[in-house]
Amino acid sequence: MPNELHLIDRLRQSDYDAFSTLYRRYSPRVYHTVLRMFGNADVAADVVQDLFLKIWEKRADMDPSGNFEAYIHVVARNLAYSYLRNELDKLENISTAEAAAMCAGGDDPSKELEAMSTGEFIRRIIDSMPPVRRQIFIMSRFDNLSHKEIAARMNISERTVESHIYQALKIIHKSLGLFAVALLPAAISV
């Protein structure tokens, strides 16, 4: 089994076999890490694909003496967060009326009741969050403040804001799934 330094050096020279070896060695670990984060196999596969595409594109700039495993985990984490931000941005562009219609299912009163129950359930989840996390989440998702604005108002780092939002979304996602996260603004009013 070739050592990592040798593989990275070969990768920098556009050696596809070295790239394939690194892919086989690290892609399962990255996949399972992202799968644990999101609970979604498609997202995990997309992140792995984007990660190794980025590695191939930046192969000439790779530092063979650096910690490759740490590097890929940082890039994978950033890609996963970026994916989540992009999905939420796409979903924020859906009007409240469209989201409510998607959740309510049209003219069916039972679907409307189900939507109200979902909204109440989400509200309870948010209410059960620690006070700081709840406040940050509401400022982000309902007051539409940026991470930077929240950090400034609360006198905390942007990274802390990101962490609280990630944890809040993780709780909601675990409870309801990614689709429910998309409908948060339409499903409840704070």
Secondary structure, DSSP 8 states (H G I E B T S, - for coil): ---HHHHHHHHHTT-HHHHHHHHHHHHHHHHHHHHHHHS-HHHHHHHHHHHHHHHHHTGGG--TTS-HHHHHHHHHHHHHHHHHHHHHHHHHTS-HHHHHHHHHTTT-HHHHHHHHHHHHHHHHHHHTS-HHHHHHHHHHHTS---HHHHHHHHT--HHHHHHHHHHHHHHHHHHH-HHHHHTHHHH---
